[in-house]
Amino acid sequence: MQSAAQHSLIDDGAGTTRLVLSGQLTLARIGPIEAELRAMPGPVEVVDLSQVEEIDTVGAYVVCRFARRLDSDITGASPEAERLLAAVREIDTAGDNHPHRLPVWERVPTKLGEHVFNARGGIFGVVGFFGQILIGAASLLRHPTRFPVKALVHQMELVGVSALPIIGLMSFLIGIVIAQQGSVQLEQFGAEALTVNLVGRITLRELGVLMTAIMVAGRSGSAFAAQLGTMKLTEEIDAMRTIGISPIEVLVIPRILAATFMMVLLGFYASVVAIVGGAVVGQFGLGIPFLTFLLRIQEVVPTHDLWVGLIKAPVFGLIVALAGCYNGLQVRSNSEEVGRRTTMSVVSAIFAVIVLDAFFAVFFTEIGWG
């Protein structure tokens, strides 16, 4: 039976105090006396280990720390104990354990340079990835029988059909909010009737497709990154390459085509549902009949507003799919990377969509579609 660590103080009568340790000085047994040794006042001239049955690195560390604090000599150690004591004796417990930190005037430019360098590498990676997609698309055009039709239909169902309920609910509520808040502001000028113009133009031109793109990025873009990242981690993609199947053709291109095509339908669907939500507010809050609200939309919303939304939608879908697939294929070495790359795919897709939306706003205004 293993014995717990024990200690006793012995005064030899000549003014020398000896600390005698006995039992098991191991991680599992030294706990009861470790706090007592740390709080023990001096002086203690000698630490006697002759009665110690077993000692490990933790026990040697506790003994050395005690001896260093009270400037004591260690005696009676076995050869095994001596080796452990020699290994831990040089540890400076009073030293600074924090890593060296550069001053702020050096740290900020260094971090900025690292981010710029990483951005440069990221741009090269995205351009190379886009090139692989073009090569894969050209190969499928030369051999149309290899086109993964079933995979494309499956991804269109996941990206588009399965997203209809959540996007419809989100768009309906957005339409309600725009109509309600817009009517409150327009009421100050006696122009509540212009709520129809506000809801129609802002949903068809901007918010319908923009909010849909953000939702698709969080829903489908993250799924692309997680799926491909997991396949990369389990070496399924390497196995596909080994047997002569191109992952770009089988996994990436169907997802990109599905997101690009379905974003057009989802963007239009979201705009229509948002207009319906605004019409509900008009019916119950503004006194505008439901059908009158919808007929008025056709009169006050220019046709080019619809085209603006339809032109932006496939571009946003392409950006979302590229971000998800690229980050999924960049997963390396461990499962933590899957979560990190999934987050990066959503953040980068939403950022790129908003930047492109600002560019489109300026571009369409300049060509007279303002």
C-alpha positions as CSV (number, residue, x, y, z in Angstrom):
1,M,0.0,0.0,0.0
2,Q,1.3,3.4,-1.0
3,S,2.0,5.8,1.9
4,A,1.1,9.5,1.8
5,A,3.8,12.1,1.9
6,Q,4.7,13.3,5.5
7,H,7.0,15.8,7.1
8,S,8.4,16.5,10.5
9,L,10.8,19.1,12.0
10,I,13.6,17.9,14.2
11,D,15.9,20.1,16.2
12,D,19.3,18.3,16.8
13,G,20.1,20.5,19.8
14,A,23.0,22.3,18.1
15,G,20.8,25.1,16.6
16,T,20.2,23.1,13.4
17,T,16.6,22.4,12.3
18,R,16.1,19.5,10.1
19,L,13.0,18.9,7.9
20,V,12.5,15.1,7.4
21,L,10.3,14.1,4.5
22,S,9.0,10.6,4.1
23,G,6.5,8.5,2.1
24,Q,5.6,9.1,-1.5
25,L,6.7,12.5,-2.9
26,T,4.7,12.1,-6.1
27,L,2.0,14.1,-7.8
28,A,-0.7,11.9,-6.4
29,R,0.6,12.0,-2.8
30,I,2.3,15.3,-2.1
31,G,-0.8,17.4,-2.1
32,P,-1.5,17.3,1.7
33,I,1.9,18.7,2.6
34,E,2.6,21.0,-0.4
35,A,0.7,24.0,1.0
36,E,2.2,23.5,4.5
37,L,5.7,23.5,3.1
38,R,5.0,26.6,1.1
39,A,3.8,28.4,4.2
40,M,6.4,27.0,6.6
41,P,8.6,29.7,8.2
42,G,12.3,29.3,8.6
43,P,14.9,28.7,9.5
44,V,15.4,25.2,8.2
45,E,19.0,24.3,7.5
46,V,18.6,20.8,6.2
47,V,16.0,18.9,4.2
48,D,16.4,15.2,4.7
49,L,15.1,12.8,2.0
50,S,16.6,9.6,3.4
51,Q,13.1,8.2,4.3
52,V,11.5,9.1,1.0
53,E,10.1,5.9,-0.7
54,E,9.4,7.4,-4.1
55,I,9.8,10.8,-5.8
56,D,8.9,12.2,-9.2
57,T,9.4,15.5,-11.0
58,V,6.6,17.3,-9.0
59,G,8.0,16.1,-5.7
60,A,11.6,17.2,-6.7
61,Y,10.2,20.6,-7.8
62,V,8.5,21.1,-4.4
63,V,11.6,20.1,-2.5
64,C,13.9,22.4,-4.5
65,R,11.5,25.3,-4.2
66,F,11.4,24.9,-0.4
67,A,15.1,24.6,-0.2
68,R,15.7,27.7,-2.4
69,R,13.2,29.8,-0.3
70,L,14.8,29.0,3.0
71,D,18.4,28.5,1.7
72,S,18.5,24.9,3.0
73,D,20.8,22.0,2.1
74,I,19.3,18.7,0.7
75,T,20.7,15.5,2.0
76,G,19.9,11.8,1.9
77,A,18.6,11.8,-1.7
78,S,18.8,8.5,-3.6
79,P,20.6,8.5,-7.0
80,E,17.2,8.7,-8.8
81,A,16.2,11.6,-6.6
82,E,19.5,13.4,-7.3
83,R,18.8,13.1,-11.0
84,L,15.4,14.7,-10.7
85,L,16.6,17.4,-8.3
86,A,19.4,18.3,-10.7
87,A,16.9,18.5,-13.5
88,V,14.6,21.0,-11.7
89,R,17.2,22.8,-9.6
90,E,17.8,25.5,-12.2
91,I,14.2,26.5,-12.6
92,D,13.8,30.1,-11.5
93,T,10.3,30.3,-10.1
94,A,10.7,33.9,-9.2
95,G,11.6,35.0,-12.7
96,D,9.3,36.6,-15.2
97,N,7.2,33.9,-17.0
98,H,5.6,36.2,-19.5
99,P,6.8,36.2,-23.1
100,H,8.8,39.1,-24.3
101,R,6.5,41.8,-25.8
102,L,7.7,44.3,-28.2
103,P,6.9,48.0,-27.6
104,V,3.8,49.3,-29.3
105,W,5.7,51.4,-31.9
106,E,7.4,48.2,-33.1
107,R,4.4,45.8,-32.6
108,V,1.9,47.8,-34.6
109,P,4.0,48.1,-37.8
110,T,5.1,44.4,-37.5
111,K,1.5,43.2,-37.2
112,L,0.5,45.5,-40.1
113,G,3.2,44.1,-42.3
114,E,2.2,40.5,-41.4
115,H,-1.4,41.2,-42.4
116,V,-0.3,42.8,-45.7
117,F,1.9,39.9,-46.5
118,N,-0.9,37.4,-45.6
119,A,-3.4,39.4,-47.7
120,R,-0.9,39.2,-50.6
121,G,-0.7,35.4,-50.2
122,G,-4.5,35.2,-50.0
123,I,-4.9,37.1,-53.2
124,F,-2.5,34.8,-55.0
125,G,-4.4,31.8,-53.6
126,V,-7.8,33.1,-54.7
127,V,-6.6,33.9,-58.2
128,G,-5.0,30.4,-58.5
129,F,-8.2,28.9,-57.2
130,F,-10.3,30.8,-59.7
131,G,-7.9,29.6,-62.4
132,Q,-8.5,26.0,-61.4
133,I,-12.2,26.5,-61.6
134,L,-11.8,27.9,-65.2
135,I,-9.7,24.9,-66.2
136,G,-12.2,22.6,-64.6
137,A,-15.1,24.3,-66.4
138,A,-13.2,24.1,-69.7
139,S,-12.7,20.4,-69.2
140,L,-16.4,19.8,-68.5
141,L,-17.3,21.8,-71.7
142,R,-15.0,19.5,-73.7
143,H,-16.5,16.4,-72.0
144,P,-20.1,17.3,-71.2
145,T,-20.9,13.7,-70.2
146,R,-18.7,14.1,-67.1
147,F,-20.8,17.0,-65.8
148,P,-22.2,16.1,-62.3
149,V,-25.8,16.9,-63.0
150,K,-27.1,15.1,-59.9
151,A,-24.7,17.0,-57.7
152,L,-25.8,20.3,-59.2
153,V,-29.5,19.5,-58.7
154,H,-28.8,18.4,-55.1
155,Q,-26.9,21.6,-54.3
156,M,-29.6,23.7,-55.9
157,E,-32.1,22.1,-53.6
158,L,-29.9,22.8,-50.5
159,V,-29.0,26.3,-51.5
160,G,-32.4,27.4,-52.9
161,V,-35.4,25.3,-52.1
162,S,-34.4,24.6,-48.5
163,A,-33.7,28.2,-47.9
164,L,-37.1,29.5,-49.0
165,P,-38.8,29.4,-45.5
166,I,-36.1,31.3,-43.6
167,I,-35.5,33.8,-46.4
168,G,-39.2,34.3,-46.8
169,L,-39.7,35.0,-43.1
170,M,-36.7,37.3,-43.0
171,S,-37.8,39.3,-46.1
172,F,-41.4,39.6,-44.9
173,L,-40.3,41.0,-41.6
174,I,-37.8,43.4,-43.3
175,G,-40.7,44.6,-45.5
176,I,-42.8,45.3,-42.4
177,V,-40.0,47.2,-40.7
178,I,-39.2,49.3,-43.7
179,A,-42.9,50.2,-44.3
180,Q,-43.6,50.9,-40.6
181,Q,-40.4,53.0,-39.9
182,G,-40.6,54.7,-43.3
183,S,-44.3,55.7,-42.8
184,V,-43.4,57.2,-39.4
185,Q,-40.8,59.5,-40.9
186,L,-42.9,60.4,-44.0
187,E,-45.9,61.2,-41.9
188,Q,-44.1,64.3,-40.6
189,F,-44.3,65.7,-44.2
190,G,-47.8,64.4,-45.0
191,A,-46.3,61.9,-47.5
192,E,-47.4,58.5,-46.1
193,A,-48.4,57.5,-49.6
194,L,-44.7,57.5,-50.6
195,T,-44.2,54.5,-48.4
196,V,-45.1,52.4,-51.5
197,N,-42.2,54.0,-53.4
198,L,-39.8,53.5,-50.4
199,V,-40.7,49.8,-49.9
200,G,-40.7,49.0,-53.6
201,R,-37.5,50.6,-54.6
202,I,-35.3,49.7,-51.6
203,T,-36.4,46.0,-51.6
204,L,-36.1,45.4,-55.4
205,R,-32.9,47.4,-55.7
206,E,-30.9,46.9,-52.5
207,L,-32.2,45.1,-49.4
208,G,-33.9,42.1,-51.1
209,V,-30.8,40.8,-52.8
210,L,-28.3,42.1,-50.2
211,M,-30.0,40.4,-47.2
212,T,-30.5,37.3,-49.2
213,A,-26.8,37.2,-50.0
214,I,-25.9,37.6,-46.3
215,M,-28.3,34.8,-45.4
216,V,-26.9,32.5,-48.1
217,A,-23.4,33.3,-46.9
218,G,-24.2,32.3,-43.3
219,R,-26.3,29.3,-44.3
220,S,-24.8,27.8,-47.5
221,G,-21.3,29.4,-47.7
222,S,-20.5,28.1,-44.2
223,A,-21.8,24.7,-45.2
224,F,-19.6,24.6,-48.3
225,A,-16.5,25.4,-46.1
226,A,-17.4,22.9,-43.4
227,Q,-18.2,20.1,-45.9
228,L,-15.1,20.6,-48.0
229,G,-12.9,21.2,-45.0
230,T,-14.0,17.9,-43.4
231,M,-13.4,16.0,-46.6
232,K,-10.0,17.6,-46.8
233,L,-9.2,16.6,-43.2
234,T,-10.4,13.0,-43.7
235,E,-8.3,12.8,-46.9
236,E,-11.4,12.1,-49.1
237,I,-10.3,14.8,-51.6
238,D,-6.8,13.2,-51.8
239,A,-8.4,9.9,-52.5
240,M,-10.5,11.4,-55.3
241,R,-7.3,12.8,-56.9
242,T,-5.7,9.4,-56.5
243,I,-8.4,7.6,-58.5
244,G,-8.4,10.3,-61.2
245,I,-11.5,12.4,-60.1
246,S,-11.1,16.1,-60.1
247,P,-12.5,17.7,-56.8
248,I,-12.9,21.0,-58.7
249,E,-15.2,19.4,-61.2
250,V,-17.2,17.2,-58.8
251,L,-17.3,19.3,-55.6
252,V,-16.6,22.9,-56.4
253,I,-18.3,23.7,-59.7
254,P,-21.7,22.3,-58.8
255,R,-21.7,24.4,-55.6
256,I,-20.7,27.5,-57.4
257,L,-23.3,27.1,-60.2
258,A,-26.0,26.3,-57.7
259,A,-25.3,29.4,-55.5
260,T,-25.0,31.6,-58.6
261,F,-28.2,30.5,-60.2
262,M,-30.3,30.2,-57.1
263,M,-29.3,33.6,-55.8
264,V,-31.2,35.1,-58.7
265,L,-34.4,33.3,-57.8
266,L,-33.9,33.8,-54.1
267,G,-33.2,37.5,-54.5
268,F,-36.3,38.1,-56.6
269,Y,-38.3,35.9,-54.2
270,A,-37.1,37.9,-51.2
271,S,-37.9,41.2,-52.8
272,V,-41.5,40.1,-53.6
273,V,-42.1,38.8,-50.1
274,A,-40.7,42.0,-48.6
275,I,-43.1,44.0,-50.8
276,V,-45.9,41.8,-49.5
277,G,-44.8,42.6,-45.9
278,G,-44.9,46.3,-46.7
279,A,-48.4,45.8,-48.3
280,V,-49.6,44.2,-45.0
281,V,-48.4,47.3,-43.1
282,G,-50.2,49.5,-45.7
283,Q,-53.4,47.5,-45.2
284,F,-53.5,47.6,-41.5
285,G,-51.5,50.7,-40.6
286,L,-51.7,53.2,-43.4
287,G,-55.2,52.6,-44.8
288,I,-53.8,51.6,-48.2
289,P,-55.6,48.5,-49.6
290,F,-53.5,45.5,-50.2
291,L,-54.1,45.2,-53.9
292,T,-53.8,49.0,-54.4
293,F,-50.4,48.8,-52.7
294,L,-49.2,46.1,-55.1
295,L,-50.7,47.9,-58.2
296,R,-49.0,51.1,-57.1
297,I,-45.6,49.3,-57.0
298,Q,-45.8,48.7,-60.7
299,E,-46.4,52.4,-61.3
300,V,-43.7,53.9,-59.0
301,V,-40.9,51.4,-59.3
302,P,-38.8,51.8,-62.5
303,T,-38.0,48.6,-64.4
304,H,-34.3,49.2,-64.1
305,D,-34.6,48.8,-60.3
306,L,-35.6,45.2,-60.9
307,W,-32.7,44.7,-63.3
308,V,-30.3,46.1,-60.8
309,G,-31.3,43.5,-58.3
310,L,-31.2,40.7,-60.8
311,I,-27.7,41.7,-62.1
312,K,-26.3,41.9,-58.6
313,A,-27.7,38.6,-57.4
314,P,-25.6,36.1,-59.5
315,V,-22.4,38.1,-58.7
316,F,-23.2,37.9,-55.0
317,G,-23.9,34.2,-55.3
318,L,-20.6,33.6,-57.1
319,I,-18.7,35.5,-54.3
320,V,-20.4,33.6,-51.5
321,A,-19.7,30.2,-53.2
322,L,-16.1,31.1,-54.0
323,A,-15.4,32.2,-50.4
324,G,-16.9,29.0,-49.0
325,C,-15.2,26.5,-51.4
326,Y,-11.9,28.3,-51.2
327,N,-11.7,28.3,-47.4
328,G,-12.9,24.8,-47.2
329,L,-10.1,23.5,-49.4
330,Q,-7.6,25.5,-47.3
331,V,-8.1,23.4,-44.2
332,R,-5.0,21.8,-42.9
333,S,-3.9,19.3,-40.2
334,N,-6.6,19.6,-37.5
335,S,-10.3,19.9,-36.8
336,E,-9.9,23.4,-35.3
337,E,-9.0,24.6,-38.7
338,V,-12.4,23.6,-40.0
339,G,-14.2,26.0,-37.6
340,R,-11.7,28.8,-38.3
341,R,-12.0,28.5,-42.1
342,T,-15.8,28.3,-41.8
343,T,-15.8,31.5,-39.9
344,M,-13.4,33.1,-42.4
345,S,-15.7,32.1,-45.3
346,V,-18.7,33.8,-43.8
347,V,-16.9,36.9,-42.8
348,S,-15.0,37.3,-46.1
349,A,-18.1,36.6,-48.2
350,I,-20.3,39.2,-46.3
351,F,-17.5,41.8,-46.5
352,A,-17.0,41.2,-50.2
353,V,-20.7,41.4,-50.8
354,I,-21.1,44.7,-49.0
355,V,-18.1,46.2,-50.8
356,L,-19.4,45.1,-54.2
357,D,-22.9,46.4,-53.3
358,A,-21.4,49.9,-52.7
359,F,-19.5,49.6,-56.1
360,F,-22.7,48.6,-57.9
361,A,-24.6,51.5,-56.2
362,V,-22.1,54.0,-57.6
363,F,-21.9,52.3,-61.0
364,F,-25.6,52.1,-61.7
365,T,-26.1,55.7,-60.6
366,E,-23.4,56.8,-63.0
367,I,-25.1,55.0,-65.9
368,G,-28.5,56.6,-65.2
369,W,-30.1,53.8,-63.2
370,G,-30.2,55.8,-60.0
